[in-house]
């Protein structure tokens, strides 16, 4: 495939190198092999259970790190609410209309109809279900479908309704707040939504004058966008003849995470936050995992410092630690002390994550697996269904045996033993990109999404999976998920969400 001078100038201004374009094109034409699943990670085999009698100690360890100002909450929040409000069938439209009063945005809907001279409570003039749904999600109307999901009113309280953005800040205050220390949080948002989030932050800050805030926003870098190929394997172009560039997916946020230059970072999606009455379990387990992360990091740093001395006993101790904590991960099985020492340093000097894992209850997505690398090592990783070889029945069978779901949150340590931030971009497995066929505008095209944020993007991290209770998992994928008890004021709800 050849590129014109105009193409190269376009990418230069876009911030994408020609080498990167050629890498993407080669990857789409010659697809890398799918991850080789060995077996699912299960309780006792890749997934740890932390007994209740250590929780208090781990929470105390976490609180010490909080008091030292080490923690930051990182929340991917760039998604629009379009899919959440995809209410299309007659059955769902009726259900939405009947449940309207149970949604936290019900007063806004009522007010909009009042302004149109319509009384929703007047049975003789109640508008059709279609009219109600369209008034909520479209324009003219409230146009909620175009809002960022993080700014949709999720939860009703006696004196206010709260968005997930506000709930995340309050949850962060409960889990990471310390007197006299600023509450640190970072949200990745859509470029069109920065001002909306900033405005809500100002209102939140005004209502909590005694809570110092250090809250930042960033957008996904255009330089992480990817090309698309047409049916002939050539660049897909727009009407002006320029290459079509598409957002690189969730994994592109590694650039944002890297630029935050954090120390200890807690990662949790914007839509996974419950009503205040349902947050106790989440806050507790955030702190338990946080303490476990701090403890593991301290042990790793101690081994790295000891290994730098070259002492034979330090090599033996570090090897024993790695075998227990990160089984089968060493690239070198040599008995030569210097080679083993180098392999141990390489294995331990990398970002660390402790992932909170819930049992699989049928939600779509991936799960934890033991994955064999090309170098023969085996590591614990998160694998999405789209990554598995669809023509390999054995691999599909292994995937189907997963007992646990994607991480509901991640506690991450992203600095080395000297306090220097890791370059997180160096630990991405680019072969874990997801290549599919999608409609782009009026055409079908081959498209590439970068490795998922907690999939291939963190493939090179040291990983520990910890089982957490299902109570901490309350995602909102459709508007009907807001009817679940964890999103309703008193725990009452109008029926579980549809799968």
C-alpha positions in Angstrom: 0.0 0.0 0.0 1.4 3.4 -1.0 0.6 6.7 0.7 0.6 10.1 -0.9 2.4 13.1 0.3 -1.0 14.5 1.3 -1.7 11.4 3.4 1.6 11.8 5.2 1.0 15.5 5.8 -2.5 14.7 7.1 -1.1 12.1 9.6 1.7 14.5 10.7 -0.8 17.1 11.6 -3.0 14.5 13.2 0.0 13.4 15.4 0.3 9.9 14.0 3.6 8.7 12.6 3.9 6.9 9.3 5.5 3.9 11.1 2.4 3.6 13.3 0.1 3.7 10.3 2.1 1.0 8.6 2.1 -1.1 11.8 -1.7 -0.9 11.9 -2.1 -1.7 8.3 0.2 -4.7 8.5 -1.7 -5.9 11.6 -5.0 -5.7 9.9 -3.8 -7.6 6.8 -1.8 -10.2 8.7 -3.7 -10.7 11.9 -1.6 -11.8 14.9 -2.6 -15.1 16.6 -5.3 -15.0 19.2 -4.2 -15.3 22.9 -3.6 -18.9 23.8 -5.8 -19.8 26.8 -4.4 -22.4 29.1 -7.3 -22.5 31.5 -9.6 -20.1 33.4 -8.3 -18.5 36.6 -10.4 -19.8 39.4 -10.6 -19.5 43.1 -7.4 -21.1 44.4 -5.8 -21.2 41.0 -5.1 -17.6 40.0 -7.9 -15.9 42.0 -7.1 -15.2 45.7 -9.6 -14.9 48.5 -8.6 -12.5 51.3 -9.9 -13.9 54.7 -12.0 -11.6 56.8 -9.5 -11.6 59.6 -6.9 -9.7 57.5 -9.3 -7.0 56.3 -8.8 -4.6 59.2 -5.0 -4.7 58.8 -5.2 -4.2 55.1 -7.6 -1.2 55.5 -5.1 0.3 58.0 -2.3 -0.1 55.5 -4.5 1.5 52.8 -5.3 4.4 55.2 -1.6 5.1 55.8 -1.1 5.5 52.1 -4.2 7.8 52.0 -2.7 9.9 54.8 0.5 10.2 52.8 -1.5 11.6 49.8 -0.5 8.7 47.5 -3.9 7.8 46.1 -5.7 9.0 42.9 -9.0 7.8 41.5 -9.0 7.4 37.7 -12.4 7.1 36.0 -12.9 6.4 32.3 -16.0 8.6 31.6 -15.9 9.4 27.9 -18.9 7.3 26.9 -22.1 9.0 25.7 -25.5 7.9 27.0 -26.7 6.9 23.5 -26.7 3.2 24.1 -28.0 3.5 27.6 -31.1 5.2 26.2 -31.6 2.7 23.2 -35.2 2.1 24.0 -36.6 0.8 20.7 -39.2 -2.0 21.1 -42.8 -1.3 22.0 -42.4 -3.4 25.1 -39.5 -1.4 26.3 -41.1 1.9 25.5 -44.2 0.9 27.6 -41.9 -0.3 30.4 -40.0 3.0 30.3 -43.2 5.0 30.5 -44.6 3.0 33.4 -41.4 3.2 35.4 -40.7 6.9 34.7 -41.3 8.0 38.2 -38.6 5.7 39.5 -35.9 7.4 37.5 -33.9 10.2 39.1 -34.6 12.4 36.1 -38.4 12.1 36.3 -38.8 15.7 37.6 -37.0 17.0 34.5 -39.3 15.0 32.3 -42.4 16.2 34.1 -41.2 19.8 33.9 -40.5 19.6 30.1 -44.0 18.3 29.4 -45.5 20.9 31.7 -43.7 23.6 29.6 -45.3 22.0 26.5 -48.7 22.4 28.2 -49.1 18.6 28.8 -49.9 17.1 32.2 -48.4 13.6 32.4 -50.6 12.8 35.3 -53.8 13.5 33.4 -54.9 10.1 32.2 -57.3 11.6 29.6 -54.4 13.3 27.8 -51.4 11.2 28.6 -49.1 11.1 25.5 -48.2 7.9 23.7 -45.2 5.9 24.9 -43.3 6.9 21.8 -43.8 10.6 22.6 -42.5 10.2 26.2 -39.4 8.2 25.1 -38.5 10.7 22.3 -39.0 13.6 24.7 -36.4 12.1 27.0 -33.7 10.9 24.6 -34.0 13.2 21.6 -34.3 16.8 20.4 -36.6 18.6 20.6 -36.8 17.4 24.1 -34.3 16.8 26.9 -31.9 15.1 24.5 -30.4 12.8 27.3 -29.2 10.5 24.6 -26.5 13.0 23.7 -25.3 13.6 27.2 -22.2 11.9 28.6 -23.3 9.0 30.7 -21.4 10.5 33.6 -23.8 13.5 33.7 -27.1 11.6 33.5 -29.0 11.7 36.8 -28.7 8.2 38.2 -29.8 8.4 41.9 -32.6 10.2 43.7 -32.2 11.6 47.2 -34.6 13.6 49.4 -33.1 17.0 48.4 -31.4 16.3 45.1 -30.6 13.9 42.3 -27.0 12.8 41.7 -25.0 11.9 38.6 -22.4 9.2 38.6 -19.8 11.9 38.3 -20.9 13.2 41.7 -21.2 9.7 43.2 -17.7 8.9 42.2 -16.3 11.9 43.9 -18.3 11.1 47.1 -17.1 7.5 46.9 -13.5 8.7 46.5 -13.9 10.9 49.5 -15.1 7.9 51.6 -12.4 5.6 50.3 -9.4 8.0 49.7 -10.2 11.2 51.7 -7.9 12.4 54.4 -8.3 15.5 56.5 -6.2 18.4 55.1 -5.4 16.5 52.0 -6.8 17.3 48.6 -9.2 14.7 47.1 -7.4 13.5 43.9 -9.4 12.2 41.0 -9.1 12.2 37.2 -11.8 11.7 34.6 -11.3 10.9 30.9 -14.1 12.6 29.1 -15.3 13.3 25.5 -13.8 16.4 23.9 -17.3 17.9 23.5 -18.1 17.3 27.2 -15.2 18.9 29.0 -17.1 22.1 29.8 -20.1 20.2 31.0 -18.1 18.2 33.5 -16.1 21.3 34.6 -19.4 23.1 35.2 -20.7 20.2 37.4 -17.4 20.1 39.2 -17.7 23.8 40.1 -21.2 23.2 41.5 -20.0 20.2 43.5 -17.0 22.2 44.9 -19.2 25.1 45.9 -21.4 22.7 47.9 -18.3 21.2 49.7 -16.2 24.2 50.5 -14.3 22.4 53.3 -13.1 19.6 51.0 -10.0 20.5 49.0 -10.3 19.1 45.5 -7.6 18.1 42.9 -9.8 16.9 40.1 -8.6 16.9 36.5 -10.1 16.0 33.1 -8.4 14.8 29.9 -9.7 13.6 26.5 -8.6 10.7 24.4 -5.6 11.7 22.2 -6.4 11.9 18.5 -2.9 10.4 18.0 -4.3 7.1 19.3 -7.0 7.0 16.6 -6.6 4.2 14.1 -7.0 3.7 10.3 -9.6 1.6 8.5 -9.3 -0.5 5.4 -11.8 -1.0 2.6 -12.8 -4.4 1.0 -9.7 -4.2 -1.3 -7.4 -3.7 1.7 -6.8 0.0 0.8 -7.2 3.0 3.1 -10.8 3.9 3.7 -11.2 7.5 2.8 -13.8 10.2 3.4 -15.6 12.3 0.7 -12.6 14.7 0.6 -10.2 11.8 -0.1 -8.6 11.9 3.3 -7.9 8.8 5.4 -10.7 7.9 7.8 -9.5 7.9 11.4 -11.5 6.2 14.2 -11.2 6.3 18.0 -8.8 3.6 19.1 -11.1 2.3 21.9 -10.8 1.9 25.6 -7.1 0.9 25.5 -6.1 4.2 24.1 -6.6 5.6 27.6 -3.2 4.2 28.6 -1.9 7.5 27.3 -4.1 9.5 29.7 -3.2 7.1 32.6 0.5 7.5 31.8 0.2 11.3 31.7 -1.4 11.5 35.1 1.9 10.4 36.5 0.2 8.9 39.5 1.6 6.8 42.4 -1.3 4.6 43.6 -4.3 4.7 41.2 -7.7 3.2 41.6 -9.5 2.6 38.3 -13.2 2.3 38.1 -15.7 2.8 35.2 -18.1 5.8 35.4 -21.2 3.7 35.3 -20.2 1.3 38.1 -21.3 3.2 41.1 -24.3 2.7 43.3 -26.7 4.8 45.4 -25.2 5.9 48.7 -27.0 3.1 50.6 -25.2 0.5 48.3 -21.7 2.0 48.5 -20.5 0.6 51.8 -19.3 -2.7 50.3 -17.5 -0.9 47.5 -15.7 1.5 49.8 -14.7 -1.3 52.1 -13.3 -3.5 49.2 -11.6 -0.5 47.6 -9.7 -0.1 50.8 -9.0 -3.8 51.3 -7.6 -4.1 47.8 -5.7 -0.9 48.2 -4.0 -2.2 51.3 -3.2 -5.5 49.6 -1.6 -3.5 46.7 0.5 -1.4 49.0 1.7 -4.5 50.9 2.6 -6.3 47.6 4.4 -3.2 46.3 6.4 -2.9 49.5 7.5 -6.5 49.2 8.4 -6.1 45.5 10.5 -3.0 46.2 12.3 -4.7 49.1 13.2 -7.6 46.8 14.4 -5.3 44.0 16.7 -3.4 46.4 18.1 -6.6 47.8 18.7 -7.9 44.2 20.7 -4.8 43.5 23.3 -6.0 46.1 24.0 -9.2 44.1 23.6 -11.3 47.2 22.9 -15.0 46.4 20.4 -15.2 49.3 18.5 -12.2 47.8 18.2 -14.1 44.5 16.8 -17.2 46.2 14.3 -15.1 48.2 13.1 -13.1 45.2 12.7 -16.3 43.1 10.6 -17.9 45.9 8.5 -14.7 46.0 7.9 -14.7 42.3 7.0 -18.4 42.1 4.3 -17.9 44.7 3.0 -14.4 43.7 3.3 -14.6 39.9 3.5 -18.3 39.1 5.1 -19.4 35.8 6.0 -15.8 34.9 9.8 -16.0 34.8 11.2 -15.9 31.3 14.5 -17.5 32.5 14.7 -20.9 34.2 18.4 -20.8 34.3 20.4 -21.8 37.4 23.0 -19.2 36.6 22.8 -16.7 39.4 23.5 -13.6 37.3 21.0 -14.6 34.6 18.4 -15.5 37.2 19.0 -12.2 39.0 18.5 -10.2 35.8 15.3 -12.2 35.0 13.9 -11.5 38.5 14.7 -7.8 38.2 13.0 -7.7 34.8 9.9 -9.5 36.2 9.5 -7.4 39.3 10.3 -4.0 37.9 7.0 -3.3 36.2 3.6 -1.9 37.0 1.5 -3.8 39.5 -2.3 -4.3 39.6 -4.7 -5.9 42.0 -8.0 -6.6 40.3 -11.3 -7.1 42.0 -13.1 -10.0 40.4 -16.7 -11.0 40.8 -18.3 -14.3 39.9 -19.7 -14.5 36.4 -23.4 -13.8 36.5 -24.0 -13.7 32.8 -22.8 -10.2 32.0 -21.3 -9.8 28.5 -17.5 -9.4 28.3 -14.4 -11.2 29.2 -12.8 -12.8 32.2 -9.5 -14.0 33.9 -7.4 -16.7 32.3 -4.0 -18.2 32.4 -2.5 -17.2 29.0 0.6 -18.8 27.4 3.0 -16.2 25.9 5.1 -16.8 22.8 8.2 -17.1 25.0 6.6 -20.1 26.9 5.8 -18.2 30.1 2.3 -18.2 31.5 0.6 -15.1 33.0 -2.7 -14.2 34.6 -4.6 -11.9 32.2 -8.0 -10.6 31.3 -9.3 -11.8 27.9 -12.3 -10.5 26.0 -14.6 -12.8 24.1 -13.8 -11.0 20.9 -10.1 -11.9 21.3 -10.7 -15.7 21.4 -10.2 -17.7 18.2 -13.8 -18.3 17.0 -12.8 -21.3 14.9 -10.9 -23.1 17.6 -13.5 -25.2 19.6 -11.0 -26.0 22.3 -10.2 -22.4 23.0 -13.9 -21.5 22.9 -14.6 -24.3 25.4 -11.9 -23.0 27.8 -13.4 -19.5 27.5 -16.8 -20.9 28.3 -15.6 -22.3 31.6 -14.7 -19.0 33.1 -16.1 -18.7 36.6 -15.4 -14.9 37.0 -16.0 -11.7 35.1 -13.9 -8.8 34.0 -12.4 -6.7 36.9 -15.0 -4.4 38.5 -12.2 -2.2 39.7 -8.4 -2.2 39.7 -5.9 -0.9 42.3 -2.7 -0.1 40.5 0.9 0.9 41.6 2.6 2.7 38.7 6.0 3.7 40.1 9.2 1.8 40.6 11.2 1.3 43.8 12.8 4.7 43.4 9.5 6.5 43.0 9.9 7.0 39.2 6.7 6.6 37.2 6.7 3.7 34.7 6.2 4.5 31.1 3.0 2.5 30.9 3.1 2.5 27.1 6.0 0.1 27.3 3.9 -2.7 28.8 1.3 -3.0 26.0 0.9 -6.1 24.0 0.0 -4.6 20.6 -0.8 -8.1 19.2 -3.9 -8.1 21.5 -5.6 -5.5 19.3 -9.2 -6.4 18.2 -9.8 -6.4 14.5 -13.3 -6.6 13.2 -15.6 -5.6 10.3 -17.9 -2.7 11.0 -20.0 -0.2 9.1 -18.2 3.1 8.9 -20.5 5.7 7.3 -22.0 4.1 4.3 -19.4 1.3 3.9 -18.3 -1.8 5.7 -14.6 -1.7 6.6 -11.9 -3.6 8.5 -11.3 -1.6 11.7 -8.8 -1.9 14.5 -9.3 -1.2 18.2 -6.3 -1.0 20.4 -5.9 -3.7 23.1 -8.4 -3.2 25.9 -7.3 -1.1 28.9 -7.3 -4.0 31.2 -6.7 -6.6 28.5 -3.7 -6.4 26.2 -2.8 -2.8 27.4 -1.9 -4.2 30.8 -0.7 -7.5 29.6 2.9 -6.7 30.7 1.9 -5.7 34.2 2.3 -7.9 37.2 -1.2 -9.0 38.0 -3.0 -10.4 41.0 -6.7 -11.3 41.0 -8.7 -11.1 44.2 -12.3 -12.2 44.6 -14.8 -9.5 45.7 -18.5 -9.8 46.4 -21.1 -9.2 43.7 -22.4 -6.3 45.8 -19.6 -4.1 44.5 -20.7 -4.5 40.9 -23.5 -2.2 39.8 -23.0 -1.3 36.1 -25.5 0.7 34.1 -25.5 -0.4 30.5 -29.2 0.4 29.8 -31.6 2.8 31.4 -33.4 -0.1 33.0 -30.4 -1.0 35.1 -31.3 2.1 37.1 -34.3 0.1 38.4 -32.1 -2.3 40.2 -32.1 -2.0 44.0 -28.5 -0.7 44.2 -29.6 2.4 42.2 -33.0 3.0 43.9 -33.3 5.3 47.0 -34.3 2.7 49.6 -33.3 -0.5 47.8 -36.8 -0.8 46.4 -36.8 -1.4 42.7 -39.1 -1.9 39.7 -37.7 -5.2 38.6 -34.3 -6.3 37.5 -32.8 -5.1 34.3 -33.1 -7.2 31.2 -30.1 -9.0 30.1 
